[in-house]
């Protein structure tokens, strides 16, 4: 891996954040600054925490810490999307998007396990 861009979890988080951003632009105006803003922040936080953790990859525990943040943001995104779907789309429109975030959360967790078990800090 030469860059965080090589990580599948980053690529997926980035793609999904774009998808969520576009979806929120279809929400009623009053939601643009409420749930729309909150779900945009949580989805963008996933990719940003992966990037920041990767930037600290020299320190294994720091890397893991930021992956934990990314995982938590993924859970938050699922919660926000579920509520938006129920309120605005009668639980019919965002099912696939929610499912993609559930899969991403599992992949982030698996990557955390990989880093915990296999990542070597320089000089060890």
N, C-alpha and C positions, 0 to 999 in steps of 0.2 A: 504494500500500500504506500503510494507516494503522497496521497492527499486524502482528506476527508471526503472529497468528491468520488473517490473510489469505493466508498462504503455503500453497500446496497441500502442500508437503513437511512443514510443521508439522502440518497437519490429518491427513495420512496417518500420520506418526510417532506422533501422539497416539493415533489410533484403533488402530494396531497394538500400541502399548504396553499399552493396556487389554486387547486380545485375548490378548497374551502373559501378562499378569498373571493373567487368569482361567484360562488353560490351565495355568499352573504350579500352581495350586491343586488340580489333579487328579493331580499327580505323587505318588509315594509320599512319605511323611513324611520319610524320610531325605534325599530330594532337595530338599525345600523350602528347606533352608539351604545346600545345595551349588549344584548347577546351577540350580535354580529361582531362587535369590537372584541368582546371577550374570547369568542371562539377563534377569531383571527390571531389574537395574541397567543393563545395556548398552542395552536397548530404551528405557528412560526417559532415558538419557543422550543419545540421538539428538534427541529433542524438546527437551531442556534446552539442548543446545548450539546448536540452531537459535535458540532464544529468546535465549540470551546473546549469540550473534553478532549477531542483529538489534538487540539493545540497544546494540551497539557499531557499528552500521552507519555511523555518522559517519566511522569510520576503516576504509576499505576493506580493508586488510590484516588488521585484527582480525576483521572480519566473515568474511573468507575463512578465517582460522585456525580459527574455531569451526565453520565448515562442514566443514573437513577433519576436525575431531574428530567431528562428527556422522556423516560418511561412514565413518570408522574404526569408530565404535560400531556402525554398520549391518553392517559386515563381521564384527565380533565377534558380533553377534546371530545372523547367519547361521551362523557356526561353532557357537555354543552350541545353536541350534535343531536343527542337523543332528545333533549328538551326542545330544541328548535324543530326537530322533525315532528314531535308530538303536537306542539303548539301551532305550527304554521303549515305543516304538510300532512297532518293526520296520520303520522307514522307510516308513510308510504314512499316518500321520495329519497330519504337519506340512508336507507338500510344498507345499501352497498358501500357507501362511504364510511359508515360506522364500522362495517365489517372489515374494511381495509385498515382502519385504525386499530382494530382489535388484532389483526395479523401483524401490523407494524409493532404494536406493543409487545407481542410475543417474540418478534425478531430482535427487538432492542434487548429484551430480557436474556435471550439466548446469547447475544453478543456480549452482554455484561458477564455472563457465565464464562464465555470464552476468554475474555480479558482477565478475569479473576484467575483462571486456571493456567493460561498459556502466555500471558503477557510478561515479558521480562524487561525490567527497568535497566537502563544502561549501567554497566559496571556490576551487574549481578550475575 
